[in-house]
Amino acid sequence: MKKLFSVLVIAGMAALVACGPSAEEIAAKAKATADSLKAIATADSLKAVATADSIAVAEKAKAIEDSIAAATPKKK
């Protein structure tokens, strides 16, 4: 009985090890992770550029408003 149980335990362990991910699956998962990180970095870069552009536009609009305000005579 002990030998049968030992054989079944060893067979079960071998089956679990055989069901693990292959080298191709591990490489594919690593590539997918790297691609995701690259996409996040690209999105962050684009967001930073868009934010900088928005700030520049807002500063230009404020400068125009200030110039108009300075050029317009004030009512008494």
Secondary structure as the mmCIF struct_conf table of DSSP 4:
data_model
#
loop_
_struct_conf.conf_type_id
_struct_conf.id
_struct_conf.beg_label_comp_id
_struct_conf.beg_label_asym_id
_struct_conf.beg_label_seq_id
_struct_conf.end_label_comp_id
_struct_conf.end_label_asym_id
_struct_conf.end_label_seq_id
HELX_RH_AL_P HELX_RH_AL_P1 LYS A 2 ALA A 18
TURN_TY1_P TURN_TY1_P1 CYS A 19 CYS A 19
BEND BEND1 GLY A 20 GLY A 20
HELX_LH_PP_P HELX_LH_PP_P1 PRO A 21 SER A 22
HELX_RH_AL_P HELX_RH_AL_P2 ALA A 23 ALA A 71
BEND BEND2 THR A 72 THR A 72
HELX_LH_PP_P HELX_LH_PP_P2 PRO A 73 LYS A 75
#
